[in-house]
Amino acid sequence: IEHSGKLRWYNFDISVRHNTINQNIGWTLVFDDITDIKETEAKLKDRETQLFSLLQYFPDIVCLKDRDSRWLLANNRMLEIYGLNDNNYLFKTNNELKNLYPNQKHLFTLCENTDMEAWDKGAQIKYDINFITGNGEHISFEVLKTPIFDNNGNPESIIMLGRDVTEREHMTQALKEAKDEAIGFTDYCSKT
């Protein structure tokens, strides 16, 4: 601790010095001030915590998987929609999750198929998920799945982002019904 009260970090390296016949002739002590590194690590940890908190309460579904489609990260909305327990999904494949959560088998099968499609295509894919929640509510998501490759073109990870489009689908259906009703009324009027 400095006189100003600032905490300083040091890395010490002690090594034994030997002569040509391997006798101990002294010690070498090297120390480096690593305060900047420790401060940067603390700032990065704070930023990671902030980003994780933001991700957890994001209203859309978010998931990150490794190149073998093992689940590495999923936000609260994703866990809720897929009916997963807090950390029970970590490092599991879609196939393993199908066995753990047989009621959600269709979702994990879809995940498995779309993971393969994104990897095979080597580019972002887009698809819809429609299902009924535990309380009987119909929910629709528009999903983007993006494969990430390293600098050598090798598969690295896959990102899944899903936007809740349930309200948009309800409005589209209501417009279609209103249009059909208007066409029916027009046909009725033209016949009378």
C-alpha positions as CSV (number, residue, x, y, z in Angstrom):
1,I,0.0,0.0,0.0
2,E,1.3,3.4,-1.0
3,H,1.3,6.4,1.2
4,S,-1.7,7.7,-0.8
5,G,-3.5,4.5,0.3
6,K,-3.5,3.0,-3.2
7,L,-3.0,-0.7,-3.2
8,R,-0.2,-2.0,-5.4
9,W,0.3,-5.5,-6.7
10,Y,3.7,-7.2,-7.2
11,N,4.8,-10.5,-8.7
12,F,7.9,-11.9,-7.1
13,D,10.2,-14.5,-8.8
14,I,13.0,-16.0,-6.7
15,S,15.5,-18.4,-8.3
16,V,18.7,-20.0,-7.0
17,R,22.0,-19.2,-8.8
18,H,24.5,-22.1,-9.3
19,N,28.1,-22.2,-10.3
20,T,29.6,-24.5,-12.9
21,I,29.7,-27.4,-10.4
22,N,26.1,-26.9,-9.4
23,Q,26.8,-25.3,-6.0
24,N,24.4,-22.7,-4.6
25,I,26.1,-19.3,-4.9
26,G,23.2,-17.0,-4.4
27,W,19.7,-15.9,-5.1
28,T,18.1,-13.8,-7.8
29,L,15.0,-11.9,-6.8
30,V,12.9,-10.2,-9.5
31,F,9.7,-8.4,-8.9
32,D,7.4,-6.7,-11.2
33,D,4.7,-4.1,-10.5
34,I,1.5,-5.8,-11.9
35,T,-0.9,-3.3,-10.4
36,D,-2.2,-2.2,-13.9
37,I,-2.8,-5.8,-14.8
38,K,-4.8,-6.5,-11.6
39,E,-6.8,-3.3,-12.1
40,T,-7.6,-4.2,-15.7
41,E,-8.7,-7.7,-14.5
42,A,-11.0,-6.2,-11.9
43,K,-12.5,-3.8,-14.5
44,L,-13.0,-6.7,-16.9
45,K,-14.7,-8.8,-14.2
46,D,-17.0,-5.9,-13.4
47,R,-17.8,-5.5,-17.1
48,E,-18.4,-9.3,-17.4
49,T,-20.8,-9.1,-14.4
50,Q,-22.7,-6.2,-16.0
51,L,-22.9,-7.8,-19.4
52,F,-24.1,-11.1,-17.8
53,S,-26.8,-9.2,-15.8
54,L,-28.0,-7.4,-18.9
55,L,-28.1,-10.7,-20.8
56,Q,-30.0,-12.5,-18.1
57,Y,-32.9,-10.0,-18.1
58,F,-33.0,-9.4,-21.8
59,P,-36.6,-10.1,-23.0
60,D,-35.5,-12.2,-26.0
61,I,-34.1,-15.7,-25.9
62,V,-30.3,-15.9,-26.0
63,C,-28.1,-19.0,-26.1
64,L,-24.4,-19.7,-26.8
65,K,-23.1,-23.2,-27.7
66,D,-19.7,-24.6,-28.5
67,R,-18.8,-26.2,-31.8
68,D,-20.2,-29.6,-30.5
69,S,-23.5,-27.8,-29.7
70,R,-22.9,-28.1,-26.0
71,W,-24.9,-25.4,-24.2
72,L,-22.5,-22.8,-22.6
73,L,-24.8,-20.0,-21.8
74,A,-28.5,-19.3,-21.8
75,N,-30.4,-16.3,-20.5
76,N,-33.3,-16.4,-18.0
77,R,-35.9,-16.1,-20.8
78,M,-34.4,-19.0,-22.7
79,L,-34.4,-21.2,-19.6
80,E,-38.0,-20.2,-18.9
81,I,-39.2,-20.9,-22.4
82,Y,-37.3,-24.2,-22.7
83,G,-38.3,-25.3,-19.2
84,L,-34.7,-25.7,-18.1
85,N,-33.3,-25.6,-14.5
86,D,-30.8,-22.9,-13.6
87,N,-27.5,-24.7,-14.4
88,N,-28.6,-28.2,-15.3
89,Y,-28.2,-27.4,-19.0
90,L,-24.5,-26.4,-18.9
91,F,-22.1,-28.4,-21.2
92,K,-24.9,-30.7,-22.3
93,T,-25.8,-31.3,-26.0
94,N,-29.3,-31.0,-27.4
95,N,-29.5,-34.9,-27.4
96,E,-28.6,-35.0,-23.7
97,L,-31.2,-32.3,-22.9
98,K,-33.9,-34.3,-24.8
99,N,-33.3,-37.2,-22.4
100,L,-33.4,-34.9,-19.3
101,Y,-36.5,-32.9,-20.5
102,P,-38.7,-35.3,-22.5
103,N,-41.6,-32.8,-22.5
104,Q,-39.4,-30.4,-24.5
105,K,-38.0,-33.1,-26.9
106,H,-39.5,-31.3,-29.9
107,L,-37.6,-28.1,-29.1
108,F,-34.3,-29.8,-28.6
109,T,-34.8,-31.8,-31.8
110,L,-35.4,-28.5,-33.6
111,C,-32.3,-27.0,-32.0
112,E,-30.3,-30.0,-33.1
113,N,-31.5,-29.8,-36.7
114,T,-31.1,-26.0,-37.0
115,D,-27.6,-26.2,-35.4
116,M,-26.6,-28.7,-38.1
117,E,-28.2,-26.5,-40.8
118,A,-26.3,-23.4,-39.7
119,W,-23.0,-25.3,-39.5
120,D,-23.6,-26.9,-42.9
121,K,-24.6,-23.5,-44.5
122,G,-21.7,-21.7,-42.7
123,A,-23.9,-18.7,-42.3
124,Q,-26.8,-17.3,-40.3
125,I,-30.2,-19.0,-40.7
126,K,-33.6,-17.8,-39.7
127,Y,-36.6,-19.8,-38.6
128,D,-39.7,-19.7,-36.4
129,I,-40.6,-21.6,-33.2
130,N,-44.2,-21.9,-32.2
131,F,-45.3,-23.7,-29.0
132,I,-47.6,-23.6,-26.1
133,T,-46.3,-22.7,-22.6
134,G,-47.1,-24.6,-19.4
135,N,-50.0,-22.2,-18.8
136,G,-51.5,-22.8,-22.2
137,E,-50.3,-19.6,-23.8
138,H,-49.3,-19.8,-27.5
139,I,-45.9,-18.2,-28.1
140,S,-44.0,-17.6,-31.3
141,F,-40.3,-16.7,-31.7
142,E,-38.4,-15.6,-34.8
143,V,-34.9,-17.1,-34.3
144,L,-31.6,-16.3,-35.8
145,K,-28.8,-18.8,-35.5
146,T,-25.3,-17.7,-36.4
147,P,-22.3,-20.0,-36.5
148,I,-18.9,-18.4,-35.5
149,F,-15.7,-19.6,-37.0
150,D,-12.1,-18.9,-35.8
151,N,-9.4,-17.3,-38.0
152,N,-8.7,-20.6,-39.7
153,G,-12.3,-21.2,-40.6
154,N,-12.8,-23.9,-38.0
155,P,-16.2,-24.0,-36.1
156,E,-16.0,-22.2,-32.8
157,S,-19.4,-21.5,-31.4
158,I,-23.0,-20.9,-32.4
159,I,-25.2,-18.0,-31.2
160,M,-29.0,-18.3,-31.0
161,L,-31.1,-15.2,-30.6
162,G,-34.9,-15.3,-30.6
163,R,-37.4,-12.4,-30.7
164,D,-40.9,-12.9,-29.3
165,V,-43.2,-12.2,-32.3
166,T,-46.4,-13.5,-30.8
167,E,-48.1,-10.1,-30.8
168,R,-47.1,-9.5,-34.4
169,E,-48.6,-12.9,-35.4
170,H,-51.8,-12.1,-33.5
171,M,-52.1,-8.7,-35.4
172,T,-51.3,-10.4,-38.7
173,Q,-54.1,-12.9,-38.1
174,A,-56.5,-10.2,-37.0
175,L,-55.8,-8.2,-40.2
176,K,-56.3,-11.3,-42.3
177,E,-59.6,-12.0,-40.6
178,A,-60.7,-8.4,-41.1
179,K,-59.7,-8.5,-44.8
180,D,-61.6,-11.8,-45.3
181,E,-64.6,-10.2,-43.6
182,A,-64.4,-7.1,-45.8
183,I,-64.1,-9.2,-48.9
184,G,-67.1,-11.3,-47.8
185,F,-69.1,-8.1,-47.2
186,T,-68.1,-6.7,-50.6
187,D,-69.1,-9.9,-52.3
188,Y,-72.4,-9.9,-50.4
189,C,-73.1,-6.2,-51.4
190,S,-72.3,-6.8,-55.0
191,K,-74.8,-9.7,-55.2
192,T,-77.7,-7.7,-53.7
